[in-house]
Amino acid sequence: MKNTKTTHKIFSLLLAIALVCGMIQMSGIMAMADSNPYSSVKTGDVIKVGGHDWRVLEVIDGKALLLSDKVLEIKPYHTKNESITWEQSYIRQYLNGDFYNKTFNAEEKALIAETRNETKGNPWIRDAVSGGNDTTDRVFLLSVEDVFQYLVREQMPSTHTGGWIDDQKNPARAASASGETRFWWLRTLDQSGYGAVYIMLDGRIGVGGGNAEEANWGGIRPAMWLNINADVATNTQPPTSTPAPTTPAPSIGNGITVILDGNTLSFDVPPQLIGGRTMVPLRAIFEEMGASIEWDGATQTVTATKGNTEVILTIGSTSPTVNGQVVPLDQPGIIVDSRTLAPLRFVAEAFGGVVEWDGATQTANITTGSVTSDPTPQPTPNNNQTSAAGVGDTIQFGGYDWRVLAVQNGRALILSEKVLTEREYHPRGGNHITWADSSIRAYLNTAFYDSFNESEKARIQETQVINKDTEYFMHDTVDAGVNTTDKVFLLSIDEVRTYFANDTARIANNLGGAVSSWWLRSPGAEELLASYVMASGKVNIEILQVTNYYEEKGVRPALWLSL
Protein backbone atom coordinates (compact mmCIF):
# COMPACT_ATOMS: atom_id res chain seq x y z
CA MET A 1 0.00 0.00 0.00
CA LYS A 2 2.86 2.28 0.89
CA ASN A 3 4.60 1.55 -2.45
CA THR A 4 1.39 2.39 -4.34
CA LYS A 5 1.16 5.80 -2.66
CA THR A 6 4.81 6.47 -3.48
CA THR A 7 4.22 5.50 -7.10
CA HIS A 8 1.24 7.89 -7.33
CA LYS A 9 3.30 10.74 -5.91
CA ILE A 10 6.12 10.14 -8.39
CA PHE A 11 3.63 9.95 -11.28
CA SER A 12 1.94 13.16 -10.17
CA LEU A 13 5.31 14.91 -9.90
CA LEU A 14 6.36 13.81 -13.37
CA LEU A 15 3.01 14.91 -14.80
CA ALA A 16 3.36 18.33 -13.20
CA ILE A 17 6.86 18.71 -14.59
CA ALA A 18 5.61 17.74 -18.06
CA LEU A 19 2.82 20.27 -17.89
CA VAL A 20 5.17 23.04 -16.78
CA CYS A 21 7.63 22.21 -19.56
CA GLY A 22 4.81 22.21 -22.09
CA MET A 23 3.61 25.59 -20.93
CA ILE A 24 7.15 26.98 -21.12
CA GLN A 25 7.58 25.61 -24.63
CA MET A 26 4.21 27.03 -25.74
CA SER A 27 5.08 30.36 -24.16
CA GLY A 28 8.34 30.39 -26.10
CA ILE A 29 6.58 29.63 -29.35
CA MET A 30 4.03 32.38 -28.71
CA ALA A 31 6.82 34.81 -27.79
CA MET A 32 8.63 34.07 -31.05
CA ALA A 33 5.41 34.61 -32.97
CA ASP A 34 4.88 37.93 -31.22
CA SER A 35 8.51 39.09 -31.52
CA ASN A 36 7.82 40.74 -34.89
CA PRO A 37 4.97 43.26 -34.54
CA TYR A 38 4.49 43.31 -38.32
CA SER A 39 4.07 39.58 -38.88
CA SER A 40 0.36 39.90 -39.74
CA VAL A 41 0.48 42.87 -42.13
CA LYS A 42 -1.16 42.53 -45.53
CA THR A 43 -1.28 44.50 -48.77
CA GLY A 44 -3.25 47.72 -48.38
CA ASP A 45 -2.57 48.15 -44.67
CA VAL A 46 -1.16 51.38 -43.27
CA ILE A 47 1.35 50.68 -40.49
CA LYS A 48 3.52 52.78 -38.20
CA VAL A 49 7.33 52.45 -38.50
CA GLY A 50 9.85 55.01 -37.30
CA GLY A 51 7.07 57.36 -36.24
CA HIS A 52 5.65 57.61 -39.78
CA ASP A 53 2.67 55.99 -41.50
CA TRP A 54 3.63 53.58 -44.29
CA ARG A 55 1.40 52.04 -46.94
CA VAL A 56 1.92 48.31 -47.56
CA LEU A 57 2.17 47.94 -51.35
CA GLU A 58 3.05 44.24 -51.54
CA VAL A 59 3.67 41.24 -49.29
CA ILE A 60 5.79 38.44 -50.73
CA ASP A 61 8.30 35.86 -49.45
CA GLY A 62 8.12 37.09 -45.87
CA LYS A 63 8.72 40.74 -46.81
CA ALA A 64 6.48 43.78 -47.17
CA LEU A 65 7.15 46.65 -49.56
CA LEU A 66 6.38 49.91 -47.76
CA LEU A 67 5.90 53.44 -49.15
CA SER A 68 5.49 56.44 -46.86
CA ASP A 69 1.84 57.42 -46.86
CA LYS A 70 2.71 61.13 -47.15
CA VAL A 71 5.52 63.24 -48.54
CA LEU A 72 7.86 63.40 -45.55
CA GLU A 73 10.38 66.11 -46.42
CA ILE A 74 11.43 68.58 -49.10
CA LYS A 75 14.76 67.47 -50.56
CA PRO A 76 16.57 68.01 -53.88
CA TYR A 77 17.36 64.91 -55.91
CA HIS A 78 20.95 66.14 -56.05
CA THR A 79 22.79 69.16 -54.65
CA LYS A 80 24.99 69.93 -57.65
CA ASN A 81 24.11 70.83 -61.22
CA GLU A 82 25.82 67.87 -62.87
CA SER A 83 25.05 64.68 -64.74
CA ILE A 84 24.08 62.04 -62.20
CA THR A 85 22.53 58.60 -61.68
CA TRP A 86 20.48 57.22 -58.79
CA GLU A 87 23.65 55.55 -57.52
CA GLN A 88 25.49 58.89 -57.29
CA SER A 89 22.60 61.09 -56.16
CA TYR A 90 22.48 63.06 -52.94
CA ILE A 91 18.98 61.80 -52.19
CA ARG A 92 20.15 58.16 -52.17
CA GLN A 93 22.97 58.98 -49.75
CA TYR A 94 20.57 60.92 -47.54
CA LEU A 95 17.95 58.16 -47.42
CA ASN A 96 20.50 55.48 -46.56
CA GLY A 97 22.42 57.74 -44.17
CA ASP A 98 20.85 60.56 -42.18
CA PHE A 99 17.23 59.56 -42.82
CA TYR A 100 17.80 55.89 -41.97
CA ASN A 101 19.76 56.67 -38.80
CA LYS A 102 17.52 59.39 -37.40
CA THR A 103 14.18 57.72 -38.21
CA PHE A 104 14.46 54.10 -37.10
CA ASN A 105 15.44 52.46 -33.80
CA ALA A 106 17.67 49.37 -33.54
CA GLU A 107 14.76 46.91 -33.65
CA GLU A 108 13.28 48.58 -36.74
CA LYS A 109 16.64 48.73 -38.48
CA ALA A 110 17.01 44.99 -37.91
CA LEU A 111 13.86 44.39 -39.96
CA ILE A 112 14.71 46.65 -42.93
CA ALA A 113 16.04 44.43 -45.71
CA GLU A 114 18.86 45.39 -48.02
CA THR A 115 17.41 45.38 -51.52
CA ARG A 116 19.01 45.24 -54.93
CA ASN A 117 17.47 47.95 -57.10
CA GLU A 118 17.62 48.18 -60.88
CA THR A 119 17.18 51.68 -62.29
CA LYS A 120 16.34 51.65 -65.99
CA GLY A 121 16.44 54.56 -68.41
CA ASN A 122 13.36 56.75 -68.84
CA PRO A 123 10.86 54.57 -70.77
CA TRP A 124 9.16 57.53 -72.45
CA ILE A 125 12.30 59.20 -73.81
CA ARG A 126 13.86 58.28 -77.12
CA ASP A 127 17.60 57.66 -76.69
CA ALA A 128 17.21 58.07 -72.92
CA VAL A 129 20.33 58.33 -70.79
CA SER A 130 21.31 55.20 -68.85
CA GLY A 131 19.84 54.73 -65.39
CA GLY A 132 23.25 53.74 -64.08
CA ASN A 133 24.46 50.76 -62.08
CA ASP A 134 22.24 48.56 -59.94
CA THR A 135 22.40 49.50 -56.26
CA THR A 136 21.89 47.85 -52.89
CA ASP A 137 19.75 50.02 -50.64
CA ARG A 138 17.88 49.84 -47.39
CA VAL A 139 15.75 52.89 -48.22
CA PHE A 140 15.07 54.04 -51.77
CA LEU A 141 12.69 55.89 -54.09
CA LEU A 142 10.28 54.05 -56.34
CA SER A 143 11.10 53.82 -60.03
CA VAL A 144 8.61 54.43 -62.83
CA GLU A 145 8.25 50.67 -63.19
CA ASP A 146 7.63 50.26 -59.43
CA VAL A 147 4.82 52.83 -59.55
CA PHE A 148 2.87 50.87 -62.16
CA GLN A 149 3.67 47.43 -60.73
CA TYR A 150 2.94 48.10 -57.06
CA LEU A 151 1.11 51.42 -56.68
CA VAL A 152 -1.45 51.49 -59.51
CA ARG A 153 -1.13 47.81 -60.55
CA GLU A 154 -1.61 48.21 -64.26
CA GLN A 155 0.51 48.10 -67.41
CA MET A 156 2.68 51.12 -67.96
CA PRO A 157 1.42 53.28 -70.88
CA SER A 158 3.72 53.70 -73.86
CA THR A 159 2.58 57.24 -74.69
CA HIS A 160 1.83 60.47 -72.85
CA THR A 161 0.03 63.76 -73.45
CA GLY A 162 2.13 66.90 -73.51
CA GLY A 163 4.78 65.40 -71.24
CA TRP A 164 2.31 64.08 -68.64
CA ILE A 165 0.73 60.79 -67.64
CA ASP A 166 -2.65 62.15 -66.59
CA ASP A 167 -5.29 59.44 -66.24
CA GLN A 168 -7.87 57.79 -63.99
CA LYS A 169 -5.09 56.42 -61.77
CA ASN A 170 -4.05 59.89 -60.58
CA PRO A 171 -5.79 59.40 -57.19
CA ALA A 172 -3.73 56.26 -56.52
CA ARG A 173 -0.50 58.21 -57.14
CA ALA A 174 -1.58 61.36 -55.31
CA ALA A 175 -0.02 62.29 -51.97
CA SER A 176 -0.50 64.90 -49.27
CA ALA A 177 2.32 67.18 -48.16
CA SER A 178 3.01 70.34 -46.22
CA GLY A 179 4.93 73.55 -46.92
CA GLU A 180 6.03 74.38 -50.47
CA THR A 181 6.16 70.78 -51.71
CA ARG A 182 4.68 70.40 -55.19
CA PHE A 183 5.69 66.88 -56.18
CA TRP A 184 7.51 63.74 -55.04
CA TRP A 185 10.59 62.30 -56.71
CA LEU A 186 11.02 58.94 -58.41
CA ARG A 187 14.50 57.50 -58.86
CA THR A 188 14.14 57.21 -62.68
CA LEU A 189 16.21 59.88 -64.46
CA ASP A 190 14.84 62.62 -66.71
CA GLN A 191 15.73 63.11 -70.37
CA SER A 192 18.99 64.96 -69.72
CA GLY A 193 20.55 63.02 -66.84
CA TYR A 194 20.51 66.22 -64.75
CA GLY A 195 17.31 65.42 -62.89
CA ALA A 196 14.60 62.84 -62.30
CA VAL A 197 10.97 61.97 -63.06
CA TYR A 198 8.45 63.19 -60.50
CA ILE A 199 4.78 62.82 -59.54
CA MET A 200 2.70 65.90 -58.80
CA LEU A 201 0.69 65.91 -55.58
CA ASP A 202 -2.47 65.36 -57.65
CA GLY A 203 -1.00 62.16 -59.13
CA ARG A 204 0.12 63.33 -62.59
CA ILE A 205 3.51 62.00 -63.68
CA GLY A 206 5.93 64.52 -65.20
CA VAL A 207 7.57 62.11 -67.62
CA GLY A 208 10.28 64.55 -68.69
CA GLY A 209 11.35 65.07 -65.09
CA GLY A 210 12.69 68.08 -63.26
CA ASN A 211 16.14 69.49 -62.71
CA ALA A 212 17.59 67.86 -59.60
CA GLU A 213 19.51 70.84 -58.21
CA GLU A 214 17.13 73.66 -59.09
CA ALA A 215 13.81 72.06 -58.20
CA ASN A 216 14.02 72.62 -54.44
CA TRP A 217 10.31 72.06 -53.89
CA GLY A 218 10.48 68.29 -54.58
CA GLY A 219 9.47 65.95 -51.79
CA ILE A 220 10.42 62.41 -50.80
CA ARG A 221 8.21 59.36 -50.24
CA PRO A 222 10.78 56.79 -49.11
CA ALA A 223 10.23 53.10 -49.83
CA MET A 224 11.74 49.97 -48.24
CA TRP A 225 11.28 46.23 -47.91
CA LEU A 226 10.51 45.11 -44.34
CA ASN A 227 11.20 41.58 -43.06
CA ILE A 228 7.87 40.60 -41.49
CA ASN A 229 8.98 37.09 -40.42
CA ALA A 230 12.28 38.14 -38.83
CA ASP A 231 12.76 37.63 -35.07
CA VAL A 232 13.68 40.99 -33.57
CA ALA A 233 15.01 39.38 -30.40
CA THR A 234 17.76 37.54 -32.30
CA ASN A 235 18.64 40.28 -34.76
CA THR A 236 18.95 43.62 -33.02
CA GLN A 237 21.86 44.93 -35.09
CA PRO A 238 21.38 46.77 -38.37
CA PRO A 239 22.63 45.14 -41.59
CA THR A 240 26.39 45.31 -41.93
CA SER A 241 26.62 46.05 -45.65
CA THR A 242 25.92 49.71 -46.42
CA PRO A 243 26.25 51.35 -49.88
CA ALA A 244 29.31 53.61 -49.79
CA PRO A 245 28.40 57.27 -50.34
CA THR A 246 29.98 58.93 -53.36
CA THR A 247 29.43 62.46 -52.06
CA PRO A 248 28.96 63.63 -48.48
CA ALA A 249 25.47 64.77 -47.55
CA PRO A 250 25.27 68.39 -46.42
CA SER A 251 24.25 69.28 -42.89
CA ILE A 252 20.57 70.13 -42.97
CA GLY A 253 19.23 72.57 -40.38
CA ASN A 254 15.69 72.61 -39.08
CA GLY A 255 15.19 76.40 -39.41
CA ILE A 256 15.39 78.94 -42.22
CA THR A 257 18.69 80.80 -42.48
CA VAL A 258 19.01 84.27 -44.04
CA ILE A 259 22.41 85.47 -45.25
CA LEU A 260 22.83 89.10 -46.32
CA ASP A 261 26.00 89.97 -48.23
CA GLY A 262 27.82 87.07 -46.59
CA ASN A 263 26.60 87.74 -43.03
CA THR A 264 24.18 85.35 -41.33
CA LEU A 265 21.38 87.35 -39.73
CA SER A 266 19.80 86.61 -36.36
CA PHE A 267 16.19 87.44 -35.49
CA ASP A 268 14.12 87.54 -32.32
CA VAL A 269 11.22 86.19 -34.41
CA PRO A 270 12.56 83.57 -36.86
CA PRO A 271 11.63 83.29 -40.54
CA GLN A 272 8.86 80.78 -41.15
CA LEU A 273 6.60 79.22 -43.77
CA ILE A 274 3.15 80.81 -43.82
CA GLY A 275 0.62 80.13 -46.52
CA GLY A 276 3.23 78.22 -48.48
CA ARG A 277 5.58 81.23 -48.62
CA THR A 278 8.81 81.98 -46.77
CA MET A 279 8.13 84.99 -44.55
CA VAL A 280 10.98 86.97 -43.00
CA PRO A 281 11.27 89.85 -40.50
CA LEU A 282 11.03 93.02 -42.58
CA ARG A 283 12.53 95.58 -40.19
CA ALA A 284 15.63 93.55 -39.32
CA ILE A 285 16.55 92.96 -42.97
CA PHE A 286 15.69 96.47 -44.17
CA GLU A 287 17.80 98.02 -41.41
CA GLU A 288 20.72 95.75 -42.29
CA MET A 289 20.39 97.06 -45.84
CA GLY A 290 20.67 100.62 -44.51
CA ALA A 291 17.03 101.64 -44.84
CA SER A 292 15.11 103.83 -42.39
CA ILE A 293 11.85 102.43 -41.03
CA GLU A 294 8.68 104.22 -39.87
CA TRP A 295 5.66 102.46 -38.37
CA ASP A 296 2.14 103.90 -38.41
CA GLY A 297 0.22 101.97 -35.77
CA ALA A 298 -3.13 103.52 -36.71
CA THR A 299 -3.00 102.17 -40.27
CA GLN A 300 -0.56 99.31 -39.53
CA THR A 301 1.69 100.52 -42.31
CA VAL A 302 5.47 100.23 -42.67
CA THR A 303 7.30 102.91 -44.67
CA ALA A 304 10.94 102.22 -45.47
CA THR A 305 13.28 104.60 -47.28
CA LYS A 306 16.79 104.28 -48.64
CA GLY A 307 18.18 106.88 -50.98
CA ASN A 308 15.56 107.61 -53.62
CA THR A 309 13.58 104.41 -52.96
CA GLU A 310 10.46 104.34 -50.80
CA VAL A 311 8.75 101.07 -49.87
CA ILE A 312 5.25 101.04 -48.32
CA LEU A 313 3.64 97.88 -46.95
CA THR A 314 0.37 97.67 -45.04
CA ILE A 315 -0.37 94.65 -42.87
CA GLY A 316 -2.95 92.39 -44.52
CA SER A 317 -2.49 93.95 -47.97
CA THR A 318 -1.14 92.07 -50.99
CA SER A 319 -0.37 95.32 -52.83
CA PRO A 320 2.71 97.02 -51.33
CA THR A 321 4.40 99.71 -53.40
CA VAL A 322 7.98 100.51 -54.38
CA ASN A 323 8.24 104.16 -55.46
CA GLY A 324 4.50 104.16 -56.07
CA GLN A 325 4.50 101.03 -58.24
CA VAL A 326 2.41 98.13 -56.90
CA VAL A 327 4.31 94.88 -56.36
CA PRO A 328 1.64 92.14 -56.03
CA LEU A 329 2.15 89.50 -53.33
CA ASP A 330 0.67 86.04 -52.90
CA GLN A 331 0.90 86.28 -49.12
CA PRO A 332 0.25 89.61 -47.32
CA GLY A 333 2.46 91.02 -44.61
CA ILE A 334 1.47 89.85 -41.12
CA ILE A 335 2.43 90.51 -37.50
CA VAL A 336 3.95 87.68 -35.46
CA ASP A 337 5.02 88.40 -31.88
CA SER A 338 5.02 92.16 -32.55
CA ARG A 339 7.23 91.78 -35.64
CA THR A 340 6.22 92.38 -39.26
CA LEU A 341 6.87 89.39 -41.51
CA ALA A 342 6.72 89.74 -45.30
CA PRO A 343 7.53 87.43 -48.24
CA LEU A 344 11.25 86.79 -48.61
CA ARG A 345 11.61 87.79 -52.25
CA PHE A 346 9.75 91.08 -51.81
CA VAL A 347 11.90 92.05 -48.83
CA ALA A 348 15.11 91.06 -50.60
CA GLU A 349 14.38 92.88 -53.86
CA ALA A 350 12.61 96.02 -52.61
CA PHE A 351 15.94 97.88 -52.35
CA GLY A 352 17.61 96.20 -55.31
CA GLY A 353 18.84 92.99 -53.72
CA VAL A 354 18.99 89.59 -55.41
CA VAL A 355 17.94 86.46 -53.50
CA GLU A 356 18.90 82.84 -54.11
CA TRP A 357 17.02 80.08 -52.30
CA ASP A 358 18.72 76.77 -51.38
CA GLY A 359 15.95 74.34 -50.53
CA ALA A 360 18.38 71.63 -49.42
CA THR A 361 19.70 73.77 -46.56
CA GLN A 362 16.66 76.06 -46.20
CA THR A 363 18.93 79.06 -46.77
CA ALA A 364 18.13 82.41 -48.39
CA ASN A 365 21.23 84.19 -49.69
CA ILE A 366 20.60 87.90 -50.36
CA THR A 367 23.18 90.02 -52.14
CA THR A 368 23.04 93.78 -52.65
CA GLY A 369 25.26 96.21 -54.47
CA SER A 370 25.68 96.22 -58.24
CA VAL A 371 22.93 93.71 -59.04
CA THR A 372 19.58 95.48 -59.36
CA SER A 373 16.12 94.38 -60.37
CA ASP A 374 16.14 96.58 -63.46
CA PRO A 375 19.31 97.52 -65.32
CA THR A 376 20.04 101.20 -65.90
CA PRO A 377 22.64 101.25 -68.66
CA GLN A 378 24.93 104.22 -69.14
CA PRO A 379 24.79 105.90 -72.54
CA THR A 380 27.20 104.87 -75.26
CA PRO A 381 29.14 107.68 -77.00
CA ASN A 382 27.42 108.76 -80.20
CA ASN A 383 30.34 107.86 -82.44
CA ASN A 384 29.94 104.37 -83.91
CA GLN A 385 32.75 102.25 -82.47
CA THR A 386 31.15 98.94 -83.46
CA SER A 387 31.22 99.22 -87.25
CA ALA A 388 34.05 96.68 -87.57
CA ALA A 389 32.47 94.09 -85.27
CA GLY A 390 32.82 90.43 -86.26
CA VAL A 391 31.26 87.18 -85.06
CA GLY A 392 32.66 86.26 -81.65
CA ASP A 393 33.69 89.80 -80.78
CA THR A 394 32.61 91.54 -77.59
CA ILE A 395 31.41 95.10 -78.11
CA GLN A 396 30.22 97.91 -75.83
CA PHE A 397 26.69 99.22 -76.31
CA GLY A 398 24.42 101.02 -73.87
CA GLY A 399 26.94 100.62 -71.09
CA TYR A 400 27.10 96.81 -71.32
CA ASP A 401 29.22 94.19 -73.03
CA TRP A 402 27.51 92.33 -75.87
CA ARG A 403 28.59 89.20 -77.73
CA VAL A 404 28.30 89.31 -81.54
CA LEU A 405 26.48 86.16 -82.66
CA ALA A 406 26.01 86.96 -86.35
CA VAL A 407 26.81 89.71 -88.89
CA GLN A 408 24.82 90.15 -92.10
CA ASN A 409 23.80 92.99 -94.40
CA GLY A 410 25.39 95.73 -92.32
CA ARG A 411 23.88 94.67 -89.02
CA ALA A 412 24.88 92.42 -86.12
CA LEU A 413 22.88 90.11 -83.88
CA ILE A 414 24.15 90.80 -80.37
CA LEU A 415 23.43 89.15 -77.00
CA SER A 416 24.29 90.63 -73.63
CA GLU A 417 27.48 89.01 -72.39
CA LYS A 418 26.07 88.72 -68.88
CA VAL A 419 22.69 88.19 -67.28
CA LEU A 420 21.50 91.76 -66.71
CA THR A 421 18.56 91.14 -64.39
CA GLU A 422 16.21 88.46 -63.08
CA ARG A 423 12.50 88.51 -63.88
CA GLU A 424 9.54 86.19 -64.13
CA TYR A 425 8.55 85.20 -67.65
CA HIS A 426 5.00 86.24 -66.88
CA PRO A 427 3.13 87.12 -63.66
CA ARG A 428 0.91 84.64 -61.89
CA GLY A 429 -2.44 84.02 -63.59
CA GLY A 430 -3.66 83.39 -67.10
CA ASN A 431 -3.75 80.32 -69.29
CA HIS A 432 -1.43 79.46 -72.16
CA ILE A 433 1.34 82.08 -72.29
CA THR A 434 3.39 82.58 -75.45
CA TRP A 435 6.26 84.96 -76.18
CA ALA A 436 3.85 87.37 -77.89
CA ASP A 437 1.75 87.71 -74.73
CA SER A 438 4.48 87.52 -72.10
CA SER A 439 5.32 90.32 -69.68
CA ILE A 440 9.03 89.75 -70.26
CA ARG A 441 8.60 90.72 -73.95
CA ALA A 442 6.69 93.84 -72.93
CA TYR A 443 9.45 94.76 -70.47
CA LEU A 444 12.24 94.33 -73.03
CA ASN A 445 10.48 96.44 -75.65
CA THR A 446 9.42 99.24 -73.28
CA ALA A 447 11.32 99.80 -70.02
CA PHE A 448 14.55 98.14 -71.14
CA TYR A 449 14.47 99.69 -74.63
CA ASP A 450 13.76 103.12 -73.15
CA SER A 451 16.95 102.91 -71.08
CA PHE A 452 18.97 103.58 -74.25
CA ASN A 453 19.56 107.14 -75.44
CA GLU A 454 18.12 108.42 -78.72
CA SER A 455 21.23 107.77 -80.79
CA GLU A 456 21.41 104.21 -79.49
CA LYS A 457 17.71 103.61 -80.17
CA ALA A 458 18.25 104.75 -83.76
CA ARG A 459 20.67 101.85 -84.27
CA ILE A 460 18.40 99.14 -82.82
CA GLN A 461 16.48 97.58 -85.72
CA GLU A 462 12.96 96.22 -85.53
CA THR A 463 13.07 92.53 -86.39
CA GLN A 464 10.51 89.90 -87.27
CA VAL A 465 10.97 87.23 -84.64
CA ILE A 466 10.04 83.71 -85.75
CA ASN A 467 8.43 81.71 -82.97
CA LYS A 468 8.70 78.00 -83.68
CA ASP A 469 6.69 75.38 -81.80
CA THR A 470 8.73 73.41 -79.27
CA GLU A 471 9.19 69.74 -80.14
CA TYR A 472 8.96 67.64 -77.00
CA PHE A 473 9.97 63.99 -76.73
CA MET A 474 8.99 61.71 -79.60
CA HIS A 475 5.91 63.32 -81.07
CA ASP A 476 4.53 66.17 -79.00
CA THR A 477 4.80 69.86 -79.87
CA VAL A 478 3.82 72.93 -77.87
CA ASP A 479 2.36 75.99 -79.62
CA ALA A 480 4.75 78.95 -79.66
CA GLY A 481 2.11 81.43 -80.78
CA VAL A 482 2.36 84.02 -83.55
CA ASN A 483 5.50 85.60 -84.94
CA THR A 484 6.28 89.03 -83.52
CA THR A 485 8.03 92.25 -84.45
CA ASP A 486 10.45 93.30 -81.71
CA LYS A 487 13.29 95.69 -81.05
CA VAL A 488 14.62 93.56 -78.18
CA PHE A 489 13.93 89.87 -77.67
CA LEU A 490 15.14 86.62 -76.11
CA LEU A 491 16.83 83.87 -78.07
CA SER A 492 14.93 80.69 -78.97
CA ILE A 493 15.96 77.07 -78.43
CA ASP A 494 17.02 76.75 -82.09
CA GLU A 495 19.05 79.98 -81.91
CA VAL A 496 21.07 79.00 -78.85
CA ARG A 497 21.84 75.67 -80.53
CA THR A 498 22.86 77.50 -83.71
CA TYR A 499 25.01 80.24 -82.20
CA PHE A 500 26.68 78.33 -79.35
CA ALA A 501 29.04 75.43 -80.03
CA ASN A 502 28.35 73.57 -76.78
CA ASP A 503 26.87 73.77 -73.30
CA THR A 504 29.96 75.45 -71.86
CA ALA A 505 29.66 78.35 -74.30
CA ARG A 506 26.14 79.05 -73.03
CA ILE A 507 27.16 79.44 -69.38
CA ALA A 508 26.68 83.03 -68.21
CA ASN A 509 27.35 85.06 -65.07
CA ASN A 510 25.15 87.77 -63.66
CA LEU A 511 26.45 91.27 -62.93
CA GLY A 512 27.55 90.12 -59.49
CA GLY A 513 29.76 87.40 -60.98
CA ALA A 514 27.61 84.38 -60.03
CA VAL A 515 26.69 81.75 -62.63
CA SER A 516 23.03 82.13 -63.57
CA SER A 517 20.38 80.38 -65.65
CA TRP A 518 18.60 82.52 -68.27
CA TRP A 519 15.28 82.55 -70.10
CA LEU A 520 14.62 81.62 -73.72
CA ARG A 521 11.49 82.77 -75.54
CA SER A 522 10.49 79.25 -76.70
CA PRO A 523 7.68 77.50 -74.85
CA GLY A 524 8.46 74.62 -72.54
CA ALA A 525 7.16 71.07 -72.46
CA GLU A 526 3.53 72.12 -72.10
CA GLU A 527 1.32 75.16 -71.82
CA LEU A 528 2.29 77.47 -68.94
CA LEU A 529 5.93 76.41 -69.19
CA ALA A 530 8.86 78.27 -70.71
CA SER A 531 12.30 77.04 -71.71
CA TYR A 532 15.57 78.33 -70.31
CA VAL A 533 19.32 77.71 -70.28
CA MET A 534 20.43 76.07 -67.06
CA ALA A 535 23.45 77.21 -65.07
CA SER A 536 25.29 74.24 -66.61
CA GLY A 537 24.59 75.56 -70.11
CA LYS A 538 22.09 72.84 -70.96
CA VAL A 539 18.67 73.75 -72.33
CA ASN A 540 15.77 72.82 -70.06
CA ILE A 541 12.17 72.78 -71.26
CA GLU A 542 10.39 70.84 -68.54
CA ILE A 543 10.33 72.49 -65.16
CA LEU A 544 9.47 76.15 -64.87
CA GLN A 545 5.90 77.41 -64.84
CA VAL A 546 5.78 80.89 -66.31
CA THR A 547 2.79 81.76 -64.16
CA ASN A 548 4.68 81.11 -60.93
CA TYR A 549 5.59 84.40 -59.30
CA TYR A 550 8.64 82.87 -57.63
CA GLU A 551 10.14 81.39 -60.78
CA GLU A 552 12.45 84.17 -61.84
CA LYS A 553 15.35 83.53 -64.19
CA GLY A 554 18.07 85.62 -65.73
CA VAL A 555 17.51 87.87 -68.73
CA ARG A 556 20.06 88.12 -71.56
CA PRO A 557 18.51 90.54 -74.07
CA ALA A 558 19.24 90.13 -77.77
CA LEU A 559 18.83 92.68 -80.58
CA TRP A 560 19.88 93.45 -84.13
CA LEU A 561 22.21 96.44 -84.22
CA SER A 562 22.95 98.58 -87.27
CA LEU A 563 26.68 98.70 -87.97
C-alpha angles and dihedrals in degrees: 000000000000091000090051092054090048091050091051091051092050091047091049091049093050091048091052091049090050092050092049092048090049092051091049091050092048090047089053092050091049091047091053090049091051096043092090110056091197098054093110100046119128137190112290096028122127111218136180118244125160091357093300133102114246128193115225105228099174141000117204137147094359094309134102124210108222130194122186108256092224137027101272105193144359109249135155117241087232135001099220131060097241141111108280146167131212088261092058099036125120091227092060091051091047095050093049094040124029096013094047094046099044097041107047133053124222094269092050093046089054090060098047107099124218106241132198108228127197115204112197128194119271105288094209097052123086110230090005119190116257118272090225132232125339112261139206111226140168093199123024146154122259118256125225088260092051091053093057096038099047110012105042097012099215138106115285112251117242095213138044139197117245093333095312139102098215113165147125090292093067092103091057090054096041121109138186122236142165135232120014096334112138103169145001125243129243120201094237111107126242125240096278103042089239096098145005144254115268141191120227117230089254091058102258114138117226096213095188091055132214134272108272099216100037101042097080094163094071118119135208130236101184120210131200143164113245123203103231096179097048119116108236092197093063098038111045097143123087119246113285099220112079125174108252112243116240094200129023116252114241121244107263118208125208096226136057115264123206119200119189117193090334097314121111109227125219124209136192087217109040126224113264145177112261123170090352093302131106107245121196136186105272101199096049094052096041091051091049087054090054099255126142117234130210124184124204106198094188093060096023090233130151118209116190125183134188121167108314094342123099122187121192123188126173120200111254094017124116092197111074117163135227110200089340095309115120115237106196117222131199092210121037124227113271139186119244118178091342093308127112113235121193135173113290098233094049092050093046097048102037091090097034101277126144120222129203119192122210107196093186093063097023089237129149113202112197121189126187133184123067097009110087134174092245123029118234105197121202116238120267117231111264095241111095107245094164101065093106095048117141135191110288095022123126114225135183118241130157091356095303138094115251130192116226108229100172140001122203138149095358096310137092132217105224132186125195108260091222137032102268100193144344122246141156115259089232134348122261115286137045133080128258108006121200131181090261092059100035125117091223090063090049090050094050093049096044120023096023094042091048090058089075120085122245096264091050092048089053089062096049107094125213108241136193105239115208112217110201123194114255115247110219125193117318104333114351126106130186120216113250094192128227127336114261141207111230141167092202126022146156123258120256129231091259092049096053089049090049100045100037121064096208146345093279092059090057095056111113137184126217122235090273092058098252121130109254140186116234138205127254122200095233118103120253131235094302142359113304091029129103130195125240143172112257123226086258091058095251120129114245122194103165115065120046123082109209091209093059110105092208096052101093121160136180123281122221105178120211129199143163111249126199111236 
